[in-house]
Amino acid sequence: MPSFQISGRGKSGKQRKRTVRAIDQAAALALVEAEGTVVDRCVELPHPSASPELRERVANLGIGLSDDSSRPECVFEILRWCLVNRRHAAIQYLADVEGSPWFARVEPHGFERSREGLRLRCYLPAQENEPDVVADFQVSGWHLYLLEDIDSAEAIDSQFESRPYRRADDEEPITIPFRVEKTV
């Protein structure tokens, strides 16, 4: 989800400057205007750059990216590699009840576009070291994770099996197909 730096004035004329994450510029402007800010300037900020560690993980998989690659680009490439090679991935997106980062083990099964951006469609299997659950989206089952919200990703050696894609609102299970094209 993009970030916008918005500057303007409050009702009293006092200068305001704020960074907002929103679906698009119109939503960001509506948010600050609802708070009583008269907007002078709105600038979309670039995605954060990938850390050297994240870029190194991408390179270790044999994927070449430029040095100025963003974090979402690197996360996407790692998860795409895991999907094509049917490997589990560890993503840091969730936190335990103390707010400490928790690396969830996921089975990536595809990507999906929405108004918010590109999402990872994956299965979150139960884990032995699972912390106390703080929300229903932290239990095993099918999930969509917004790529830009994933702080870190890495490939794990273990492979996953094909599984039917089933959600509570599905009338019947469907298998998510994907094709691997090998390059020589």
One Martini backbone bead per residue (centre of mass of N, CA, C, O) as a GRO file, in nm:
protein
  184
    1MET     BB    1   0.096   0.036   0.024
    2PRO     BB    2   0.097   0.352  -0.012
    3SER     BB    3   0.272   0.654   0.057
    4PHE     BB    4   0.191   0.984   0.201
    5GLN     BB    5   0.289   1.324   0.189
    6ILE     BB    6   0.123   1.567   0.393
    7SER     BB    7   0.053   1.914   0.348
    8GLY     BB    8  -0.079   2.183   0.569
    9ARG     BB    9  -0.380   2.313   0.727
   10GLY     BB   10  -0.551   2.405   0.979
   11LYS     BB   11  -0.811   2.580   1.111
   12SER     BB   12  -0.591   2.783   1.256
   13GLY     BB   13  -0.324   2.767   1.042
   14LYS     BB   14  -0.159   2.538   1.116
   15GLN     BB   15   0.094   2.346   1.044
   16ARG     BB   16   0.100   2.033   0.851
   17LYS     BB   17   0.257   1.698   0.877
   18ARG     BB   18   0.201   1.381   0.700
   19THR     BB   19   0.196   1.023   0.704
   20VAL     BB   20   0.016   0.808   0.469
   21ARG     BB   21  -0.166   0.507   0.440
   22ALA     BB   22  -0.306   0.412   0.120
   23ILE     BB   23  -0.456   0.308  -0.161
   24ASP     BB   24  -0.472   0.620  -0.246
   25GLN     BB   25  -0.473   0.954  -0.288
   26ALA     BB   26  -0.775   1.002  -0.234
   27ALA     BB   27  -0.779   0.858   0.043
   28ALA     BB   28  -0.565   1.035   0.182
   29LEU     BB   29  -0.713   1.305   0.149
   30ALA     BB   30  -0.977   1.225   0.294
   31LEU     BB   31  -0.850   1.170   0.570
   32VAL     BB   32  -0.730   1.461   0.630
   33GLU     BB   33  -0.989   1.626   0.568
   34ALA     BB   34  -1.158   1.492   0.801
   35GLU     BB   35  -0.950   1.639   1.016
   36GLY     BB   36  -0.916   1.952   0.893
   37THR     BB   37  -0.731   1.959   0.642
   38VAL     BB   38  -0.560   2.177   0.430
   39VAL     BB   39  -0.430   2.100   0.128
   40ASP     BB   40  -0.114   2.165  -0.043
   41ARG     BB   41   0.042   1.873  -0.034
   42CYS     BB   42   0.104   1.562  -0.234
   43VAL     BB   43   0.329   1.278  -0.183
   44GLU     BB   44   0.459   1.001  -0.318
   45LEU     BB   45   0.627   0.746  -0.180
   46PRO     BB   46   0.864   0.535  -0.185
   47HIS     BB   47   0.962   0.242  -0.152
   48PRO     BB   48   1.137   0.060   0.038
   49SER     BB   49   1.431  -0.055   0.071
   50ALA     BB   50   1.623  -0.313   0.067
   51SER     BB   51   1.798  -0.504   0.246
   52PRO     BB   52   2.092  -0.666   0.234
   53GLU     BB   53   1.972  -0.937   0.334
   54LEU     BB   54   1.742  -0.960   0.128
   55ARG     BB   55   1.921  -0.944  -0.128
   56GLU     BB   56   2.088  -1.197  -0.054
   57ARG     BB   57   1.854  -1.401  -0.067
   58VAL     BB   58   1.801  -1.357  -0.365
   59ALA     BB   59   2.086  -1.430  -0.469
   60ASN     BB   60   2.090  -1.727  -0.345
   61LEU     BB   61   1.856  -1.808  -0.570
   62GLY     BB   62   1.956  -1.670  -0.857
   63ILE     BB   63   1.859  -1.367  -0.838
   64GLY     BB   64   1.854  -1.070  -1.027
   65LEU     BB   65   1.903  -0.744  -0.888
   66SER     BB   66   1.901  -0.439  -0.811
   67ASP     BB   67   2.029  -0.222  -0.565
   68ASP     BB   68   1.731  -0.053  -0.572
   69SER     BB   69   1.547  -0.247  -0.454
   70SER     BB   70   1.262  -0.321  -0.321
   71ARG     BB   71   1.107  -0.492  -0.084
   72PRO     BB   72   0.864  -0.603  -0.253
   73GLU     BB   73   1.039  -0.721  -0.481
   74CYS     BB   74   1.197  -0.926  -0.309
   75VAL     BB   75   0.960  -1.073  -0.186
   76PHE     BB   76   0.838  -1.165  -0.452
   77GLU     BB   77   1.082  -1.335  -0.557
   78ILE     BB   78   1.089  -1.536  -0.324
   79LEU     BB   79   0.789  -1.634  -0.345
   80ARG     BB   80   0.804  -1.723  -0.639
   81TRP     BB   81   1.023  -1.935  -0.600
   82CYS     BB   82   0.862  -2.106  -0.397
   83LEU     BB   83   0.626  -2.169  -0.584
   84VAL     BB   84   0.781  -2.304  -0.820
   85ASN     BB   85   0.947  -2.501  -0.596
   86ARG     BB   86   0.764  -2.591  -0.357
   87ARG     BB   87   0.824  -2.398  -0.106
   88HIS     BB   88   0.865  -2.290   0.180
   89ALA     BB   89   0.799  -1.997   0.382
   90ALA     BB   90   0.922  -1.711   0.555
   91ILE     BB   91   0.723  -1.465   0.728
   92GLN     BB   92   0.717  -1.121   0.830
   93TYR     BB   93   0.391  -1.008   0.976
   94LEU     BB   94   0.360  -1.114   1.248
   95ALA     BB   95   0.257  -1.111   1.596
   96ASP     BB   96   0.267  -1.145   1.909
   97VAL     BB   97   0.137  -1.054   2.213
   98GLU     BB   98   0.411  -0.873   2.259
   99GLY     BB   99   0.503  -0.775   1.952
  100SER     BB  100   0.675  -0.983   1.836
  101PRO     BB  101   0.824  -1.122   1.595
  102TRP     BB  102   0.681  -1.356   1.349
  103PHE     BB  103   0.758  -1.650   1.177
  104ALA     BB  104   0.579  -1.766   0.920
  105ARG     BB  105   0.472  -2.062   0.778
  106VAL     BB  106   0.438  -2.098   0.422
  107GLU     BB  107   0.224  -2.168   0.131
  108PRO     BB  108   0.269  -2.078  -0.180
  109HIS     BB  109  -0.008  -2.030  -0.448
  110GLY     BB  110  -0.010  -1.713  -0.519
  111PHE     BB  111  -0.134  -1.425  -0.696
  112GLU     BB  112  -0.309  -1.108  -0.622
  113ARG     BB  113  -0.521  -0.855  -0.721
  114SER     BB  114  -0.591  -0.532  -0.583
  115ARG     BB  115  -0.646  -0.221  -0.475
  116GLU     BB  116  -0.395  -0.242  -0.271
  117GLY     BB  117  -0.253  -0.481  -0.439
  118LEU     BB  118  -0.025  -0.727  -0.396
  119ARG     BB  119  -0.101  -1.070  -0.321
  120LEU     BB  120  -0.059  -1.341  -0.114
  121ARG     BB  121  -0.141  -1.677  -0.168
  122CYS     BB  122  -0.188  -1.886   0.123
  123TYR     BB  123  -0.076  -2.137   0.350
  124LEU     BB  124  -0.122  -2.184   0.707
  125PRO     BB  125   0.029  -2.385   0.900
  126ALA     BB  126   0.076  -2.549   1.164
  127GLN     BB  127   0.272  -2.482   1.462
  128GLU     BB  128   0.468  -2.555   1.730
  129ASN     BB  129   0.574  -2.233   1.786
  130GLU     BB  130   0.308  -2.106   1.846
  131PRO     BB  131   0.160  -1.846   1.944
  132ASP     BB  132  -0.057  -1.671   2.077
  133VAL     BB  133  -0.352  -1.593   1.962
  134VAL     BB  134  -0.483  -1.265   1.839
  135ALA     BB  135  -0.612  -1.371   1.564
  136ASP     BB  136  -0.777  -1.532   1.304
  137PHE     BB  137  -0.527  -1.483   1.092
  138GLN     BB  138  -0.330  -1.689   1.288
  139VAL     BB  139  -0.444  -1.937   1.152
  140SER     BB  140  -0.496  -2.200   0.994
  141GLY     BB  141  -0.494  -2.140   0.641
  142TRP     BB  142  -0.625  -1.917   0.426
  143HIS     BB  143  -0.438  -1.638   0.273
  144LEU     BB  144  -0.382  -1.277   0.251
  145TYR     BB  145  -0.086  -1.091   0.161
  146LEU     BB  146   0.054  -0.795   0.162
  147LEU     BB  147   0.358  -0.736   0.038
  148GLU     BB  148   0.421  -0.452   0.177
  149ASP     BB  149   0.375  -0.597   0.477
  150ILE     BB  150   0.626  -0.761   0.430
  151ASP     BB  151   0.936  -0.759   0.584
  152SER     BB  152   1.005  -1.073   0.535
  153ALA     BB  153   1.184  -1.333   0.336
  154GLU     BB  154   1.220  -1.701   0.312
  155ALA     BB  155   1.352  -1.992   0.224
  156ILE     BB  156   1.263  -2.334   0.257
  157ASP     BB  157   1.342  -2.666   0.220
  158SER     BB  158   1.064  -2.748   0.245
  159GLN     BB  159   0.796  -2.913   0.105
  160PHE     BB  160   0.489  -2.897  -0.067
  161GLU     BB  161   0.169  -2.985  -0.119
  162SER     BB  162  -0.091  -3.027  -0.289
  163ARG     BB  163  -0.387  -2.823  -0.240
  164PRO     BB  164  -0.686  -2.742  -0.183
  165TYR     BB  165  -0.891  -2.467  -0.233
  166ARG     BB  166  -1.038  -2.360   0.081
  167ARG     BB  167  -1.329  -2.198   0.189
  168ALA     BB  168  -1.609  -2.118   0.356
  169ASP     BB  169  -1.736  -1.984   0.072
  170ASP     BB  170  -1.697  -2.246  -0.066
  171GLU     BB  171  -1.858  -2.502  -0.238
  172GLU     BB  172  -1.585  -2.603  -0.375
  173PRO     BB  173  -1.299  -2.733  -0.443
  174ILE     BB  174  -0.991  -2.586  -0.569
  175THR     BB  175  -0.725  -2.595  -0.782
  176ILE     BB  176  -0.410  -2.443  -0.800
  177PRO     BB  177  -0.257  -2.361  -1.081
  178PHE     BB  178   0.086  -2.407  -1.204
  179ARG     BB  179   0.357  -2.309  -1.418
  180VAL     BB  180   0.669  -2.440  -1.519
  181GLU     BB  181   0.952  -2.271  -1.659
  182LYS     BB  182   1.230  -2.383  -1.808
  183THR     BB  183   1.564  -2.274  -1.821
  184VAL     BB  184   1.881  -2.310  -2.011
   0.00000   0.00000   0.00000
